[in-house]
Amino acid sequence: MSDEQLNLLKEHRDAIDALDAQILQLINQRAQHAHQIGVIKGGGIIYRPEREAQVLTRIKEINQGPLSGEAVARLFREIMSACLALEKPLTIAYLGPEGTFTQAAAIKHFGHAAHTLPCASIDEVFRVVEAGSADYAVAPVENSTEGAVGRTLDLMVGSALKICGEVVLRIHHHLLRVNEGLAGIERVYSHAQSLAQCHEWLNKNLPSHVERISVSSNAEAARLASLDPSSAAIAGDAAAEKYNLLKLAQNIEDEPNNTTRFLVLGQQYAARSGRDKTSLVISAPNRAGALHCVVEPLARNGVSMTKFESRPSRTGLWEYVFFADVEGFVEDANMQTALQELQDVAAFVKVLGSYPQAVI
């Protein structure tokens, strides 16, 4: 390297050092303002999902690069997470064990300063937040290729928890193993949905005698594979890192846009963010035209529906409840009119929550 190049290198490094000092000073100034806001609130609710969504949306809009909008959103999420922890580190219940995609969704939404609490089942995730042992829950609700997570939907019908946010996570599956190479693999562990999402790759790349074993989570699959050289697992980056497994093949999911949506649930409703979604559960009488009666008030009042899902009501044979996601905030005038009309024709209507749409 020439003297001129060395001088240019030093110039850029000196500039970075000076900028780092400024960034550090500004971050701490931000933290001081966040702390003062907590003092003004007097120990009330410190996490405001609508405010965080507004900040992240604004940051992405004013970003001029070269960093991507997603990259700057991740950076600011961590800054907000650390500032929030100055008041009180949040405890987030999720479907465990450690290393699951649900934990990754919790960290994506709340940042690494939050404390994540693994639970053995979705039922337990709900229970610990309802009991006050955790501040918020993160639970999977639907996958782009495998559909709805029925247990989450069923629990929301009777739970007092409110949806206050959502997380959309791209799911990338890897084939993991203690040893290098595919030779000698006798079995593959994974969650049933992950096995289904990768079945074409498995059919093409592994012998037909290799057993596919469904387990409770991909993290559990990785743990089992770490104990046996003749076993492999399908799991994500976090599980590979936690159990020190090699990636034999990356991104083996059959659908490249495989995405899972998670709900954030807490004790309080979110306020309006300006870009909101509302989730409803509706029960209609079991008679001809019942579905039309449910959908028509929404359409007539200009409420745009983004999802509609039916589930057995669990209260009677061939009776169903309907889950709907619609655009807008519950206090919008057209939403209020539609809900009033729904109350007149439906046996049961419950607003599960109005909350900011996910900032991708």
C-alpha positions as CSV (number, residue, x, y, z in Angstrom):
1,M,0.0,0.0,0.0
2,S,1.4,3.4,-1.0
3,D,1.9,6.3,1.3
4,E,-1.0,8.1,-0.4
5,Q,-3.3,5.2,0.2
6,L,-2.1,5.0,3.9
7,N,-2.9,8.7,4.4
8,L,-6.3,8.3,2.8
9,L,-7.0,5.3,5.0
10,K,-6.0,7.2,8.1
11,E,-8.2,10.1,7.1
12,H,-11.3,7.9,6.8
13,R,-10.5,6.1,10.1
14,D,-10.0,9.4,11.9
15,A,-13.4,10.6,10.5
16,I,-15.1,7.4,11.7
17,D,-13.6,7.8,15.2
18,A,-14.9,11.4,15.4
19,L,-18.3,10.3,14.1
20,D,-18.4,7.4,16.6
21,A,-17.8,9.9,19.4
22,Q,-20.7,12.1,18.2
23,I,-23.0,9.2,17.7
24,L,-22.3,8.0,21.3
25,Q,-23.0,11.5,22.7
26,L,-26.3,11.7,20.7
27,I,-27.4,8.3,21.8
28,N,-26.8,9.1,25.4
29,Q,-28.7,12.4,25.0
30,R,-31.6,10.5,23.5
31,A,-31.5,8.1,26.5
32,Q,-31.6,11.1,28.9
33,H,-34.8,12.4,27.1
34,A,-36.3,8.9,27.2
35,H,-35.6,8.7,31.0
36,Q,-37.2,12.1,31.6
37,I,-40.3,11.0,29.7
38,G,-40.5,8.0,32.1
39,V,-40.2,10.4,35.0
40,I,-43.0,12.6,33.6
41,K,-45.2,9.5,33.2
42,G,-44.6,8.7,36.9
43,G,-44.0,5.0,36.5
44,G,-47.0,4.3,34.3
45,I,-47.0,2.3,31.0
46,I,-43.5,2.8,29.6
47,Y,-43.9,0.8,26.3
48,R,-46.0,2.5,23.7
49,P,-46.1,0.4,20.5
50,E,-47.8,3.1,18.5
51,R,-44.9,5.6,19.3
52,E,-42.2,3.0,18.4
53,A,-44.0,2.2,15.1
54,Q,-44.1,6.0,14.3
55,V,-40.4,6.4,15.1
56,L,-39.3,3.4,12.9
57,T,-41.6,4.4,10.1
58,R,-40.2,8.0,10.1
59,I,-36.6,6.8,10.3
60,K,-37.1,4.6,7.2
61,E,-38.8,7.4,5.3
62,I,-36.0,9.9,5.9
63,N,-33.2,7.4,5.4
64,Q,-31.0,8.4,2.4
65,G,-28.7,5.4,2.5
66,P,-26.4,3.7,1.8
67,L,-27.8,1.6,4.6
68,S,-31.2,0.0,3.8
69,G,-34.4,1.1,5.5
70,E,-34.5,-2.4,7.2
71,A,-31.0,-2.0,8.5
72,V,-31.6,1.4,10.0
73,A,-34.9,0.2,11.6
74,R,-33.0,-2.6,13.3
75,L,-30.4,-0.2,14.6
76,F,-33.0,2.2,16.0
77,R,-35.0,-0.7,17.5
78,E,-32.0,-1.6,19.6
79,I,-31.5,2.0,20.6
80,M,-35.1,2.2,21.7
81,S,-34.8,-1.1,23.5
82,A,-31.8,0.0,25.5
83,C,-33.4,3.4,26.4
84,L,-36.6,1.6,27.5
85,A,-34.6,-0.7,29.7
86,L,-33.3,2.3,31.7
87,E,-36.8,2.5,33.1
88,K,-37.6,-1.2,33.4
89,P,-36.4,-4.1,31.2
90,L,-39.5,-5.7,29.7
91,T,-40.1,-9.4,30.1
92,I,-41.5,-11.1,27.0
93,A,-43.0,-14.5,27.1
94,Y,-42.6,-16.6,23.9
95,L,-43.0,-20.2,22.7
96,G,-39.6,-21.8,23.7
97,P,-37.1,-23.2,24.1
98,E,-34.3,-20.8,23.3
99,G,-33.4,-20.5,19.7
100,T,-36.9,-20.7,18.2
101,F,-38.2,-18.4,15.5
102,T,-40.7,-17.0,18.1
103,Q,-37.8,-15.8,20.2
104,A,-36.3,-14.3,17.1
105,A,-39.6,-12.5,16.5
106,A,-39.6,-11.2,20.1
107,I,-36.1,-9.9,19.8
108,K,-36.9,-8.3,16.4
109,H,-39.8,-6.4,18.0
110,F,-38.5,-5.6,21.5
111,G,-34.7,-5.6,21.0
112,H,-32.0,-7.4,22.9
113,A,-32.4,-5.3,26.0
114,A,-35.7,-7.0,26.7
115,H,-35.7,-10.2,28.8
116,T,-37.2,-13.2,26.9
117,L,-39.0,-15.9,28.9
118,P,-39.3,-19.3,27.1
119,C,-42.6,-21.2,27.7
120,A,-43.4,-24.8,27.0
121,S,-46.7,-24.1,25.1
122,I,-48.7,-21.3,23.6
123,D,-51.2,-21.8,26.5
124,E,-48.4,-21.0,29.0
125,V,-47.3,-18.0,27.0
126,F,-50.8,-16.5,27.5
127,R,-51.0,-17.6,31.1
128,V,-47.8,-15.9,32.3
129,V,-48.8,-12.6,30.8
130,E,-52.4,-12.9,32.1
131,A,-50.9,-13.6,35.6
132,G,-48.5,-10.6,35.4
133,S,-45.4,-12.7,35.4
134,A,-44.4,-11.2,32.0
135,D,-45.2,-7.9,30.4
136,Y,-46.0,-9.1,26.9
137,A,-46.5,-12.3,24.9
138,V,-45.3,-13.1,21.4
139,A,-47.2,-15.9,19.7
140,P,-47.2,-17.2,16.1
141,V,-50.6,-16.7,14.4
142,E,-50.0,-17.7,10.7
143,N,-47.5,-18.8,8.2
144,S,-47.5,-17.9,4.5
145,T,-47.3,-21.5,3.4
146,E,-48.8,-23.6,6.2
147,G,-51.7,-21.3,7.2
148,A,-53.1,-20.3,10.6
149,V,-51.8,-21.4,14.0
150,G,-55.1,-22.7,15.4
151,R,-54.1,-22.7,19.1
152,T,-53.3,-19.0,19.1
153,L,-56.6,-18.2,17.5
154,D,-58.6,-20.4,19.9
155,L,-56.9,-18.8,23.0
156,M,-57.6,-15.3,21.9
157,V,-61.4,-15.9,21.9
158,G,-61.5,-16.2,25.7
159,S,-58.3,-14.4,26.8
160,A,-58.4,-10.9,28.3
161,L,-55.1,-10.1,26.5
162,K,-55.2,-7.5,23.8
163,I,-53.2,-7.5,20.5
164,C,-51.0,-4.5,20.6
165,G,-48.6,-5.3,17.8
166,E,-47.5,-7.7,15.1
167,V,-44.2,-9.0,13.8
168,V,-43.5,-10.4,10.4
169,L,-40.4,-12.6,10.2
170,R,-38.9,-14.2,7.1
171,I,-38.3,-17.8,7.9
172,H,-35.1,-19.4,6.6
173,H,-34.4,-23.1,7.4
174,H,-31.0,-24.7,7.4
175,L,-30.0,-28.4,7.6
176,L,-27.8,-28.6,10.7
177,R,-25.5,-31.3,12.0
178,V,-22.5,-31.9,14.3
179,N,-20.4,-33.4,11.5
180,E,-19.7,-32.1,8.0
181,G,-21.4,-33.7,5.0
182,L,-24.7,-35.6,4.3
183,A,-23.2,-39.1,4.6
184,G,-24.4,-41.1,7.5
185,I,-27.5,-39.1,8.3
186,E,-30.1,-41.6,9.6
187,R,-32.8,-39.1,10.8
188,V,-33.8,-35.5,10.6
189,Y,-35.5,-33.7,13.5
190,S,-37.7,-30.7,13.1
191,H,-41.1,-29.2,13.9
192,A,-43.9,-30.7,11.8
193,Q,-44.4,-27.3,9.9
194,S,-40.7,-27.0,9.1
195,L,-40.6,-30.6,7.8
196,A,-43.6,-29.7,5.6
197,Q,-42.0,-26.5,4.4
198,C,-38.8,-28.3,3.4
199,H,-40.1,-31.6,2.1
200,E,-39.2,-31.1,-1.6
201,W,-35.6,-30.3,-0.6
202,L,-35.5,-33.3,1.6
203,N,-36.9,-35.6,-1.1
204,K,-34.3,-34.4,-3.6
205,N,-31.2,-34.4,-1.4
206,L,-31.5,-37.1,1.2
207,P,-32.0,-40.9,0.7
208,S,-35.6,-42.2,1.2
209,H,-34.6,-44.3,4.2
210,V,-33.7,-41.2,6.3
211,E,-36.4,-40.9,9.0
212,R,-38.2,-37.5,9.5
213,I,-39.1,-37.0,13.1
214,S,-41.5,-34.3,14.3
215,V,-40.6,-32.7,17.6
216,S,-42.0,-29.8,19.6
217,S,-39.8,-27.0,18.2
218,N,-36.9,-26.5,15.8
219,A,-34.7,-25.6,18.8
220,E,-35.5,-29.0,20.4
221,A,-34.6,-30.5,17.0
222,A,-31.2,-28.8,17.1
223,R,-30.6,-29.9,20.7
224,L,-31.3,-33.6,19.7
225,A,-29.1,-33.3,16.7
226,S,-26.2,-32.0,18.8
227,L,-26.3,-35.2,20.8
228,D,-26.0,-37.6,17.9
229,P,-23.7,-37.5,14.9
230,S,-26.1,-39.6,12.8
231,S,-28.9,-37.1,13.3
232,A,-29.5,-33.7,11.6
233,A,-32.0,-30.9,12.3
234,I,-33.9,-28.4,10.4
235,A,-33.7,-25.1,12.3
236,G,-32.7,-21.4,12.0
237,D,-29.6,-19.4,12.8
238,A,-30.3,-18.9,16.5
239,A,-30.6,-22.7,17.1
240,A,-27.4,-23.4,15.0
241,E,-25.5,-20.9,17.1
242,K,-26.9,-22.1,20.5
243,Y,-26.1,-25.7,19.9
244,N,-22.9,-25.2,17.9
245,L,-24.0,-27.0,14.8
246,L,-22.7,-26.8,11.2
247,K,-24.9,-25.6,8.4
248,L,-24.8,-28.3,5.8
249,A,-27.3,-26.5,3.6
250,Q,-28.8,-23.0,4.0
251,N,-32.3,-21.7,3.1
252,I,-33.7,-25.1,2.2
253,E,-37.3,-24.0,2.5
254,D,-39.3,-24.9,-0.6
255,E,-41.0,-21.5,-0.7
256,P,-38.4,-18.7,-0.9
257,N,-40.9,-16.1,0.6
258,N,-41.8,-18.2,3.6
259,T,-42.9,-15.8,6.2
260,T,-44.5,-16.1,9.7
261,R,-46.7,-13.5,11.3
262,F,-46.6,-13.2,15.1
263,L,-48.9,-11.3,17.5
264,V,-47.7,-9.1,20.4
265,L,-50.2,-9.4,23.3
266,G,-50.5,-7.4,26.5
267,Q,-52.8,-6.0,29.1
268,Q,-53.5,-2.7,27.4
269,Y,-54.8,-1.6,24.0
270,A,-52.4,0.4,21.8
271,A,-53.2,3.9,20.7
272,R,-53.6,5.1,17.2
273,S,-50.3,5.2,15.2
274,G,-51.7,6.4,11.8
275,R,-51.1,3.1,10.1
276,D,-53.1,0.6,12.0
277,K,-54.8,-2.8,11.8
278,T,-57.7,-4.1,13.8
279,S,-58.4,-7.8,14.6
280,L,-61.9,-9.1,15.3
281,V,-63.5,-12.4,16.3
282,I,-67.2,-12.8,15.2
283,S,-69.7,-15.6,15.8
284,A,-72.7,-15.8,13.6
285,P,-75.9,-17.9,13.9
286,N,-75.7,-21.2,12.1
287,R,-78.1,-20.5,9.2
288,A,-78.0,-19.7,5.5
289,G,-76.4,-16.4,4.7
290,A,-74.6,-16.1,8.0
291,L,-71.2,-15.5,6.3
292,H,-72.7,-12.7,4.2
293,C,-74.2,-11.1,7.3
294,V,-70.7,-11.0,8.8
295,V,-68.8,-9.6,5.8
296,E,-71.4,-7.2,4.4
297,P,-71.3,-4.5,7.2
298,L,-67.6,-4.2,6.8
299,A,-67.8,-3.9,3.0
300,R,-70.6,-1.4,3.1
301,N,-68.7,0.9,5.4
302,G,-65.5,0.8,3.4
303,V,-63.6,-1.3,5.9
304,S,-60.9,-3.2,3.9
305,M,-60.4,-6.8,5.1
306,T,-56.9,-8.3,4.9
307,K,-57.6,-11.7,6.4
308,F,-60.6,-13.9,7.1
309,E,-60.3,-17.2,8.9
310,S,-62.9,-19.6,10.3
311,R,-62.4,-21.9,13.3
312,P,-64.7,-24.4,15.0
313,S,-66.3,-22.6,18.0
314,R,-65.7,-25.5,20.3
315,T,-69.2,-24.9,21.8
316,G,-71.4,-26.8,19.4
317,L,-71.2,-29.3,16.4
318,W,-70.6,-27.5,13.1
319,E,-70.6,-24.0,14.7
320,Y,-67.8,-21.6,13.8
321,V,-66.3,-18.3,14.7
322,F,-64.6,-16.0,12.2
323,F,-61.4,-14.1,12.7
324,A,-61.0,-11.0,10.6
325,D,-58.1,-8.5,10.2
326,V,-59.1,-5.2,8.8
327,E,-57.3,-2.0,7.9
328,G,-57.9,1.0,10.2
329,F,-58.2,1.9,13.9
330,V,-61.1,0.8,16.1
331,E,-62.1,4.5,16.8
332,D,-62.4,5.4,13.1
333,A,-65.9,6.5,12.2
334,N,-66.5,3.9,9.5
335,M,-65.1,1.2,11.8
336,Q,-67.4,2.2,14.6
337,T,-70.4,2.1,12.3
338,A,-69.5,-1.3,10.9
339,L,-69.0,-2.7,14.5
340,Q,-72.4,-1.4,15.5
341,E,-74.0,-3.1,12.5
342,L,-72.1,-6.3,13.3
343,Q,-73.4,-6.3,16.8
344,D,-77.0,-6.2,15.4
345,V,-76.5,-9.3,13.2
346,A,-73.8,-11.4,14.9
347,A,-74.2,-13.5,18.0
348,F,-70.8,-12.4,19.3
349,V,-68.3,-9.7,18.4
350,K,-65.0,-9.1,20.1
351,V,-62.3,-6.5,19.2
352,L,-59.0,-8.4,19.8
353,G,-57.0,-5.2,19.4
354,S,-56.1,-2.2,17.2
355,Y,-52.4,-2.0,16.7
356,P,-49.7,-0.6,14.4
357,Q,-49.1,-2.6,11.3
358,A,-45.7,-4.3,11.3
359,V,-42.7,-2.2,10.3
360,I,-40.9,-4.7,8.0
